[in-house]
């Protein structure tokens, strides 16, 4: 298992399963926004272990097709085993698809990790057919709020995550600008706000304990301050919430 600042990262397959469960409401929102219909070709960029591919395949029926793309061989193998989709190993910056080859495209929480978000949006524009639609969902890690605990520690935790742990931690708020720069039209932008009331679940998904430890080891958070904060959160009653921006974008008709 990979480590950061000496703290093990969670297993990705387990982590993705937990995120899918916690985010089921906004995932339904994304699926509805895609407006899938029989016969369409839909692309899932950064499909991970394929959690959402079956629902898309059901929506387009056997007359349509679903393509999953992921940069990690382990994820491609897992996704291929759970769906009838065509799952391909590929980079979101250079998708292994022809120009104007898909009717719908989805990117769920993956732009936050890429080297060049603008290049990914350019690829979405390239592979979409004229009139095609993309739905992109991305978190804004700076929006994370928790209770109880010191607000200053909450802010320090967010600063560490945004500066060190997530490459494009606030890209959610930039989705419309990125889409417009790539030549896409903005049809809609909304915000989903998953709320956690169980500390243990939130800790595993939001990385509260492990990233506090990393912040301490990196010298960006005092040990006693971090310990007090986590103890207060664990004692509860607990609440955490953060924003996920959902953008719906259209490639102009030729």
C-alpha positions, 0 to 999 in steps of 0.5 A: 500500500502506498504511503504519504508522509509515512501514512498508508493510503487506503486501498483504492477499490475499497475507497471507491466503494465507500465513496460510491455509497456515500455519494449515491444521491449526487450520482443519481443527479449526474446520471439524470443530467446525462439524459441517457437514452437507448442507442446512445454511446456514452463514455465514462472518463476515469471509470475506476472499478466500474461502479457506475457502468452498469447503470449507464449500460442499462439506460442506453440498452443493448442498442447503445454502448458504454465505454470506460477509460481509466489510467490504472490497469487494476481499475480497467481489470475490475471494471471489465469484470462488472459490466458489459462495457468496453473498458480501455486503458487510457489517459484522460489527456489523450483519450483512446477514442476517435474524434466526434465518437460519443454522444455523452461523456461523464467525468466523476471526481477525476479532474481533481487528480489530473495534471492539466484540467484544461487538456481534459476538457479539450479532450471531452470536446474532441470526442463528443459529437456535435450536440453531445453532452458532458457531465462533470462532477468535482468536489471543492475540498476547501469547502469542507466543514465539520462540527464539533472542533476548533474552526481554526483547525478545520481551516488548517486541515483544509489548507493542507489538503488543498495545498498538498494532498489533492492536485486540483483541490478546488477545481469544482468551482472552475468547471464552467470556466474550463468548459467555456475555454474548451469550446463547450456551452454551459447548460447547467451548474449545480451543487450537491452537498453530501452530509455525514453524521457518522464520524467513522464513515466520514473519517474513511472517506474524507481522510480526517485522521490520516490527513491530520497525521500527514499535516502534523508530520509535514509541520503544518499542524501542531500535534496537540492541536490535531489530537484535540480536534480529532478527539472532539470530532470522534466524541460528537455529535458529529457533522461534516459536509462539503460541496460537489459541483455538477456541471452539464456542458454541451458541444455546439452543433455544427 
